Amino acid sequence: VTLGSGGSTLSTVAVETLIGGSGLDVVTLGTGGTTVRIIGIETIIGGAVTDVITVGSGGITVQAHALETIIGSEGFDLVFLGGAGSTLLASALDILVGGAGRDVVTLGSDGNTLLLRGIETLAGGVGSDTVTIGDTGTTMLVSAIETLTGGSGLDIIALGSGGGTLMVSLLETLTGGVGSDVITVGTLGATLVANALETLLGGTASELVFLGSGGSTITVSGIDTLIGGIGTDVVTLGSSGNTMLLRGIETLTGNSGVDVLTLGNTGNTATVSLFETIVGGLGSDLVTLGSVGNTLLVSGIETLVGGTDTDVVIIGTAGGTVLALGIETLIGGTGLEVIFTGSVGATLTVSGADFVVGNTGTDVLTLGSAGNTTTIRGIETLIGGAGSDLAILGDTGNTLTLGSGVEILVGGVATDVVTIGTAGTTLLTRGVETLIGGVGIDMITLGDTPNTITVTGIETLTGGAGTDIVFTGSAGVTMTASGVEFLVGGTGSDVVTLGGSGNTVFTRGIDTLSGGAGSDVAILGDTGNTLTLGSGIEILVGGTATDVVTIGISGATLLTRAVETLIGGTGNDIITLGDTPNTVTVSGVETLVGGANTDIVFT
């Protein structure tokens, strides 16, 4: 049937082809159901039963009401749905515009490329369907569509329950269904709110993704920026490697590729696993490492908590101040690093860090093998590495057990008490107030600044270029001392041998003193001394109080003055009195030679 040019309004029954004229043609189909081919019809209204409309080859612009199926042509087909709402099977249309009612559209099975707007529900067919949303904005339920591109309006898309694989671009909100939804962001990029999606894959453009407030468990790959919602978000990265800016994610797991994570500036609390690089933002970031063990480069993280396995953390070149809890190995960079340990204590290996500050727990710090210059405070045990290690003690005072491998130890301005471990050590130190040796052989050299130090259990002590005042501890010492200016014994039994290079030492309270191979001058302090003198002392000067000196069994050749009592030993003792007046009681001395002044000798 061909309609005239004046426009027609008619009802049809059992017409196979209907061709409109140049006027406005309005056609109502009969109630028995119709299959009709139309050309040039402006409005078509379906009947009570199923109506199938095929558009002729020239294309059409038509208002369609209450149709069940419409099939487009090779031409350009623009279909407007009526205001009452439609449930429609559509194939091969170019543009489909919904009406005021609720429109439910299913696309045909041959695949479709379609621009639409105002559709509430859209289901794809078995073919590949590419859908572009118009610019007025759409709220739509979508199923089985392969490609969906938003317009300039606000597009809110919910996915159906069957799950799907969908490429999207320029959508504002996308909510997954109960099935598994795999979403790829197209090359146009996206600023997207994503709810309840299982997988989200980025494209070559820039993607900014906000996770919804209900919390998400999602795998993402290639997304540039990911921002969590108020719920708990669990994110796993894809295996191809990712560089991502992230904020507000609670749990984040990397994959087999190289993953670089930058945290947003609002502060973050996150659990992460299998990342290669994490960069903190301007806010305070607390990062907990997962249980699988991590080797990680970090920058700008304020608090870092290790997992149950072994974690190796490298601090980036910018340095940083970090609270490290449960980390096994921490490696500093070229910047300034300040490491704080937590209150539960730490067993930590550190390399290249500038400052390590302990807490109320017991902290055991081992320095890495490359050699270190590190300032420490509040650390209970310090062990050096294979390289040359310089440890500087902080100014709040320290009580420290020193293991092997530290070459130089510098005390702070407060009181430092250092106990050497069982392995013994060779150490250059200054500024330490108390040094307690272990069961091994301890060889201590004092630095060139003046030192006032109490030592116990040290086998060899060498003074520096400054004035060194050495006190022995209450347990007594058996020690070789060289280059020490003042040597003061304690309540225990102190046996001191002077080193071989020659010494001038002021001493008091030492029980046994022997000289070395050089020329040794011992000057006794003014509190009075009871001293056993071994061999090798060339000059002995008494103090203002009463000094009682017993010469050991090997005999002595000695110049002495101001000693009140001198008792020889079983060896041959040759004693010369100094040129100041002397009043001395002697016994067991084989040879006694007076000095230039008046000497009074009692036997």
C-alpha positions as a printed Julia matrix, in Angstrom:
603×3 Matrix{Float64}:
   0.0     0.0     0.0
   1.29    3.42   -0.99
  -0.18    6.44    0.75
  -0.93    9.71   -0.97
   1.0    12.93   -0.63
  -1.45   14.79    1.56
  -0.67   12.85    4.73
  -2.75   10.03    6.13
  -4.06    8.74    9.43
  -5.2     5.17    9.07
  -5.47    1.7    10.56
  -4.16   -1.31    8.71
  -4.67   -5.04    8.89
  -2.68   -7.69    7.01
  -0.63   -5.23    4.95
   2.85   -6.5     4.04
   4.42   -3.24    2.78
   3.37    0.28    3.62
   4.85    3.25    1.78
   4.17    6.73    3.08
   3.7     9.82    1.03
   5.18   13.28    1.3
   2.82   14.32    4.08
   2.63   13.26    7.71
   1.46    9.66    7.89
   0.15    8.11   11.12
  -0.49    4.37   10.96
  -2.17    2.18   13.58
  -1.69   -1.55   13.2
  -4.52   -3.96   13.72
  -5.06   -6.09   16.8
  -4.19   -9.4    15.24
  -0.45   -8.81   15.09
   1.37   -7.53   12.03
   4.6    -8.12   10.13
   5.03   -5.15    7.86
   7.74   -3.37    5.87
   7.47    0.41    6.11
   8.94    3.25    4.08
   8.4     6.95    4.76
   5.97    6.53    7.66
   6.26    9.21   10.39
   4.28    7.5    13.19
   3.42    3.86   13.65
   1.34    2.47   16.51
   1.3    -1.22   17.3
  -1.72   -3.3    18.07
  -2.58   -5.63   20.91
  -0.53   -8.57   19.62
   3.07   -8.84   18.44
   4.04   -6.44   15.69
   7.24   -6.85   13.66
   8.33   -3.81   11.66
  11.04   -3.84    9.0
  12.33   -0.54    7.66
  12.79   -0.2     3.96
  16.16    0.4     2.38
  15.96    4.16    2.26
  16.09    4.63    6.02
  13.45    6.3     8.15
  12.66    8.78   10.9
   9.68    7.36   12.76
   7.76    7.67   16.02
   7.1     4.1    17.23
   4.47    3.2    19.82
   3.74   -0.22   21.32
   5.85   -2.19   18.86
   7.51   -5.47   19.77
  10.18   -5.64   17.04
  11.72   -3.11   14.7
  14.44   -3.96   12.2
  16.42   -1.2    10.53
  17.67   -0.96    6.98
  20.9    -0.16    5.18
  19.9     3.48    5.32
  19.9     5.85    8.28
  17.21    4.86   10.76
  16.1     7.19   13.58
  13.42    5.8    15.89
  11.61    7.69   18.66
   9.73    5.54   21.15
   6.36    6.65   22.4
   5.68    8.11   25.8
   3.87    5.11   27.25
   6.99    2.96   27.47
   8.04    0.1    25.22
   9.42   -3.42   25.38
  11.2    -3.72   22.07
  13.53   -5.96   20.08
  15.61   -3.61   17.91
  18.06   -4.49   15.16
  20.21   -2.45   12.79
  18.99    0.96   13.94
  21.26    4.0    13.93
  19.58    6.14   16.61
  17.03    5.08   19.21
  15.41    7.66   21.47
  13.32    6.57   24.42
  10.12    8.21   25.5
   8.76    9.42   28.81
   7.78    5.91   29.9
  10.01    3.01   30.83
  11.66    1.55   27.73
  13.14   -1.94   27.73
  15.17   -2.65   24.58
  16.82   -5.86   23.46
  19.22   -5.66   20.53
  19.1    -8.18   17.73
  21.54  -11.03   17.37
  23.48   -9.79   14.34
  25.35   -7.1    16.26
  24.51   -3.41   16.37
  26.16    0.01   16.28
  23.7     2.36   17.9
  23.31    5.85   19.35
  20.62    6.0    22.01
  19.21    8.1    24.78
  16.36    7.85   27.24
  16.37    4.05   27.41
  15.97    2.53   30.87
  16.98   -1.08   30.14
  19.22   -2.31   27.32
  20.17   -5.92   26.59
  22.58   -6.89   23.86
  22.27   -9.82   21.53
  24.7   -12.58   20.69
  26.54  -10.37   18.21
  28.92   -7.54   19.06
  27.01   -4.44   20.13
  28.55   -0.97   20.2
  26.36    1.63   21.88
  26.89    5.38   22.25
  24.77    7.32   24.71
  23.4    10.7    23.71
  24.4    13.97   25.34
  21.34   14.45   27.54
  22.49   11.91   30.15
  21.05    8.48   30.84
  20.25    6.2    33.76
  20.18    2.7    32.32
  20.38   -1.02   33.16
  22.67   -2.75   30.64
  23.35   -6.41   29.84
  25.44   -8.19   27.21
  26.74   -5.04   25.52
  30.33   -5.16   24.26
  31.1    -1.42   23.94
  29.36    1.49   25.69
  30.36    5.13   25.25
  28.82    7.92   27.26
  27.86   11.36   26.08
  28.44   14.81   27.51
  25.6    14.39   30.02
  25.56   12.45   33.28
  25.44    8.73   32.46
  24.61    6.3    35.26
  24.87    2.68   34.17
  23.95   -0.47   36.09
  25.03   -3.84   34.73
  22.7    -6.8    34.64
  23.01   -9.89   36.76
  24.51  -12.2    34.16
  27.99  -10.7    34.26
  29.71   -9.45   31.17
  32.79   -8.12   29.41
  32.33   -4.5    28.44
  34.44   -1.65   27.04
  33.32    1.74   28.36
  34.26    5.37   27.78
  33.01    8.66   29.19
  30.61    7.16   31.71
  30.12    8.85   35.06
  28.82    5.94   37.18
  29.02    2.2    36.54
  27.54   -0.36   38.93
  28.12   -4.08   38.51
  25.56   -6.82   38.89
  25.65  -10.11   40.75
  27.7   -11.79   38.01
  31.38  -11.23   37.27
  31.85   -7.98   35.37
  35.04   -7.28   33.42
  35.24   -3.64   32.36
  37.8    -2.14   30.0
  38.09    1.63   29.77
  38.36    2.77   26.17
  40.88    5.11   24.61
  38.81    8.18   25.44
  39.54    7.67   29.15
  37.07    8.14   31.99
  36.21    9.88   35.23
  34.12    7.14   36.74
  32.4     6.06   39.93
  32.69    2.25   39.97
  30.48    0.14   42.21
  30.57   -3.65   42.69
  32.8    -4.38   39.7
  35.07   -7.41   39.69
  37.67   -6.33   37.1
  38.55   -2.89   35.71
  41.14   -2.47   32.98
  42.51    0.92   31.93
  43.23    2.09   28.42
  45.8     4.41   26.88
  44.08    7.62   28.06
  43.84    8.98   31.61
  41.46    7.21   33.99
  40.21    8.61   37.29
  38.15    5.99   39.12
  36.22    6.46   42.36
  35.11    3.3    44.14
  31.61    3.4    45.55
  30.67    3.76   49.18
  29.63    0.14   49.63
  33.18   -1.18   49.5
  34.72   -3.07   46.59
  36.73   -6.21   45.93
  38.19   -5.55   42.52
  41.09   -6.36   40.21
  42.41   -3.32   38.36
  45.06   -2.9    35.71
  46.33    0.16   33.9
  44.24    2.65   35.91
  45.98    5.98   36.51
  44.13    7.17   39.63
  42.02    5.06   42.0
  40.18    6.57   44.97
  38.43    4.4    47.52
  35.06    5.06   49.07
  33.91    5.0    52.69
  33.52    1.21   52.64
  36.33   -1.33   52.8
  38.06   -1.6    49.43
  40.2    -4.62   48.52
  42.14   -4.06   45.28
  44.34   -6.49   43.37
  46.48   -5.2    40.51
  46.8    -6.96   37.18
  49.91   -8.85   36.19
  51.24   -6.53   33.49
  52.62   -3.92   35.91
  50.96   -0.69   37.03
  51.82    2.93   37.81
  48.98    4.31   39.9
  47.93    7.19   42.15
  45.81    5.83   44.98
  43.83    7.18   47.92
  41.49    5.65   50.47
  42.11    1.97   49.66
  42.26   -0.38   52.65
  43.94   -3.43   51.07
  46.06   -3.43   47.92
  47.89   -6.39   46.39
  50.35   -6.15   43.52
  51.06   -8.81   40.97
  53.93  -10.32   38.99
  54.65   -7.11   37.07
  56.43   -4.04   38.39
  53.9    -1.96   40.34
  54.57    1.67   41.29
  52.07    3.19   43.73
  51.72    6.85   44.68
  49.45    7.64   47.63
  47.15   10.64   47.56
  47.68   13.72   49.72
  44.83   13.23   52.2
  46.61   10.52   54.23
  46.09    6.79   53.8
  45.83    3.64   55.91
  46.41    0.66   53.66
  47.59   -2.95   53.67
  49.76   -3.67   50.62
  51.47   -6.75   49.22
  53.79   -7.47   46.31
  54.53   -3.87   45.37
  57.88   -2.72   44.06
  57.55    1.04   44.77
  55.27    3.08   47.07
  55.43    6.89   47.25
  53.55    8.62   50.06
  51.59   11.84   49.75
  51.5    15.03   51.79
  49.23   13.51   54.43
  50.15   10.94   57.07
  50.37    7.48   55.48
  50.25    4.21   57.44
  51.16    1.23   55.27
  50.99   -2.37   56.5
  52.83   -4.95   54.42
  51.12   -8.22   53.63
  52.15  -11.58   55.0
  53.91  -12.93   51.89
  57.11  -10.91   52.38
  57.98   -7.81   50.38
  60.96   -6.13   48.73
  59.88   -2.55   48.38
  61.13    0.96   47.53
  59.31    3.61   49.59
  59.31    7.4    49.83
  57.23    9.71   51.96
  55.65    7.0    54.14
  55.23    8.0    57.78
  54.46    4.56   59.3
  55.44    1.21   57.82
  54.32   -2.05   59.44
  55.86   -5.34   58.34
  54.03   -8.6    57.82
  54.69  -12.06   59.17
  57.26  -12.88   56.49
  60.59  -11.17   55.74
  60.28   -7.59   54.48
  63.12   -5.66   52.82
  62.4    -1.94   52.51
  64.52    0.54   50.54
  64.04    4.24   51.25
  64.04    6.45   48.16
  66.56    9.14   47.32
  64.48   11.9    48.95
  65.0    10.34   52.39
  62.26   10.49   54.99
  61.14   10.05   58.59
  59.47    6.7    59.08
  58.15    4.67   62.0
  59.14    1.07   61.16
  57.3    -1.75   62.92
  58.1    -5.4    62.24
  60.44   -4.67   59.33
  63.4    -7.04   58.99
  65.69   -5.03   56.67
  65.72   -1.3    55.95
  68.08    0.27   53.41
  68.62    4.02   53.26
  69.15    6.07   50.13
  71.12    9.22   49.37
  68.75   11.47   51.34
  68.42   11.97   55.1
  66.67    9.04   56.8
  65.3     9.08   60.35
  64.01    5.68   61.48
  61.88    5.21   64.6
  61.15    1.75   66.02
  57.85    0.91   67.65
  57.06    0.35   71.31
  57.07   -3.45   70.98
  60.75   -3.51   70.02
  62.44   -4.42   66.76
  65.02   -6.8    65.35
  66.19   -4.84   62.35
  69.05   -4.75   59.86
  69.73   -1.22   58.62
  72.04   -0.01   55.87
  72.76    3.58   54.94
  70.33    5.16   57.42
  71.36    8.41   59.08
  69.35    8.17   62.33
  67.75    5.19   64.12
  65.73    5.93   67.26
  64.53    3.14   69.53
  61.38    3.06   71.62
  60.32    1.51   74.92
  60.66   -2.05   73.6
  63.9    -4.01   73.19
  65.55   -3.04   69.91
  68.29   -5.12   68.29
  69.92   -3.25   65.41
  72.36   -4.82   62.95
  74.19   -2.56   60.51
  74.42   -3.68   56.89
  77.57   -4.98   55.28
  78.46   -1.96   53.12
  79.67    0.24   55.99
  77.55    2.81   57.83
  77.65    6.15   59.61
  74.55    6.1    61.8
  73.35    8.07   64.8
  71.36    5.9    67.22
  69.33    6.53   70.34
  67.38    4.18   72.58
  68.74    1.03   70.93
  69.48   -1.86   73.31
  71.81   -3.94   71.08
  73.96   -2.77   68.16
  75.85   -5.15   65.86
  78.14   -4.01   63.07
  78.39   -5.39   59.57
  81.27   -6.47   57.37
  82.13   -2.89   56.36
  83.51   -0.06   58.48
  80.77    1.19   60.83
  80.69    4.49   62.74
  77.94    4.65   65.37
  77.11    7.96   67.05
  75.05    7.82   70.23
  72.26   10.34   70.64
  72.28   13.02   73.32
  69.57   11.61   75.6
  71.83    8.95   77.16
  72.05    5.33   76.08
  72.4     1.9    77.67
  73.72   -0.28   74.89
  75.06   -3.78   74.3
  77.64   -3.59   71.53
  78.14   -6.65   69.38
  81.05   -7.25   67.06
  81.71   -5.34   63.87
  81.38   -1.71   65.01
  84.7     0.04   64.44
  84.0     3.54   65.87
  81.59    4.48   68.66
  81.01    8.12   69.63
  79.06    8.96   72.77
  76.6    11.81   73.18
  76.44   14.63   75.71
  74.42   12.58   78.23
  75.59    9.47   80.11
  76.24    6.45   77.89
  76.75    2.95   79.32
  78.06    0.46   76.77
  78.47   -3.28   77.35
  80.51   -5.24   74.83
  79.12   -8.59   73.76
  80.72  -11.97   74.23
  82.64  -12.04   70.95
  85.11   -9.32   71.91
  85.79   -6.21   69.88
  88.39   -3.82   68.51
  86.93   -0.36   68.94
  87.79    3.32   68.65
  85.56    5.3    71.0
  85.11    8.71   72.58
  82.49   10.42   74.68
  81.32    7.19   76.36
  81.04    7.34   80.16
  81.0     3.61   81.01
  82.44    0.74   78.96
  82.03   -2.86   80.12
  83.91   -5.62   78.34
  82.66   -9.09   77.6
  84.25  -12.51   77.86
  86.13  -12.03   74.6
  89.29   -9.97   74.08
  88.38   -6.28   73.95
  90.89   -3.81   72.5
  89.74   -0.23   73.01
  91.31    2.97   71.66
  90.07    6.3    72.98
  89.48    9.12   70.53
  91.52   12.3    70.36
  89.08   14.47   72.29
  89.36   14.33   76.12
  87.61   11.33   77.65
  86.39   10.53   81.16
  85.41    6.89   81.2
  84.8     4.0    83.59
  85.96    0.64   82.24
  85.37   -2.93   83.38
  86.48   -6.14   81.73
  88.61   -4.43   79.07
  91.83   -6.22   78.14
  93.62   -3.44   76.23
  93.02    0.32   76.48
  94.88    2.91   74.43
  94.46    6.61   75.09
  94.08    9.3    72.47
  95.75   12.66   71.86
  93.54   14.43   74.42
  93.56   14.06   78.19
  92.03   10.72   79.17
  90.74   10.05   82.7
  90.03    6.35   83.18
  88.19    4.87   86.16
  88.05    1.13   86.71
  84.79   -0.45   87.72
  83.98   -1.97   91.07
  84.68   -5.49   89.81
  88.32   -4.7    89.13
  90.27   -5.01   85.87
  93.22   -6.84   84.43
  94.24   -4.53   81.63
  97.02   -3.21   79.45
  96.81    0.59   79.24
  98.76    2.91   76.95
  98.69    6.67   76.5
  96.29    7.29   79.39
  96.9    10.41   81.48
  94.86    9.51   84.59
  94.09    6.01   85.85
  91.86    5.62   88.92
  91.12    2.23   90.46
  87.86    1.13   91.99
  86.95   -1.08   94.94
  87.9    -4.26   93.12
  91.37   -5.61   92.45
  92.94   -3.71   89.56
  95.97   -5.11   87.73
  97.28   -2.74   85.07
 100.2    -3.15   82.71
 101.38   -0.07   80.85
 101.88   -0.38   77.11
 105.24   -0.66   75.43
 105.6     2.84   73.97
 106.33    4.63   77.26
 103.78    6.32   79.5
 103.36    9.13   81.99
 100.32    8.34   84.08
  98.7     9.8    87.19
  97.21    6.91   89.11
  95.44    6.11   92.35
  93.61    3.11   93.72
  95.37    0.65   91.4
  96.46   -2.53   93.16
  99.15   -3.77   90.76
 100.98   -1.66   88.18
 103.6    -2.94   85.73
 105.5    -1.04   83.09
 106.04   -1.79   79.46
 109.06   -1.82   77.19
 109.25    1.99   77.02
 110.09    4.48   79.76
 107.18    4.68   82.2
 106.52    7.4    84.79
 103.82    6.65   87.36
 102.6     9.49   89.59
 100.5     8.41   92.55
  97.42   10.36   93.5
  97.04   12.34   96.72
  94.54   10.05   98.48
  97.15    7.48   99.5
  97.92    4.24   97.66
  98.75    0.64   98.47
 100.42   -0.62   95.33
 102.2    -3.72   94.09
 104.76   -2.58   91.53
 105.65   -4.98   88.77
 108.65   -4.7    86.54
 109.1    -2.06   83.86
 108.27    1.12   85.83
 111.26    3.48   85.6
 110.0     6.42   87.71
 107.5     6.35   90.57
 106.33    9.56   92.25
 104.27    9.42   95.43
 101.41   11.7    96.35
 100.79   13.89   99.4
  99.14   11.1   101.4
 100.73    7.87  102.59
 101.85    5.53   99.79
 102.85    1.92  100.46
 104.57    0.26   97.5
 105.52   -3.42   97.28
 107.87   -4.47   94.5
 106.97   -7.67   92.73
 109.05  -10.83   92.6
 110.96   -9.99   89.43
 112.88   -7.1    90.95
 113.0    -3.47   89.86
 115.38   -0.68   88.9
 113.48    2.39   90.0
 113.81    6.13   90.5
 111.28    7.19   93.16
 110.34   10.04   95.44
 107.66   10.89   98.01
 106.82    7.25   98.72
 106.43    6.56  102.44
 106.93    2.77  102.45
 108.84    0.69   99.9
 108.95   -3.1   100.24
 111.25   -5.08   97.98
 110.49   -8.41   96.47
 112.49  -11.59   96.01
 114.29  -10.19   92.99
 117.2    -7.75   92.94
 115.8    -4.28   93.64
 117.9    -1.18   92.85
 116.22    1.97   94.14
 117.32    5.57   93.56
 115.62    8.33   95.53
 114.64   11.5    93.73
 116.16   14.95   94.33
 113.34   16.23   96.56
 113.57   15.37  100.28
 112.35   11.87  101.02
 111.23   10.15  104.21
 110.83    6.5   103.41
 110.64    3.16  105.19
 112.29    0.39  103.17
 112.55   -3.36  103.51
 113.77   -6.09  101.21
 115.62   -3.63   98.97
 119.1    -4.7    97.86
 120.42   -1.31   96.69
 119.25    2.16   97.77
 120.8     5.36   96.36
 119.91    8.75   97.84
 119.1    11.85   95.87
 120.5    15.4    95.9
 118.38   16.49   98.85
 117.93   15.25  102.42
 116.7    11.66  102.55
 115.49   10.01  105.77
 115.35    6.24  105.44
 113.8     3.89  107.98
 114.37    0.17  107.79
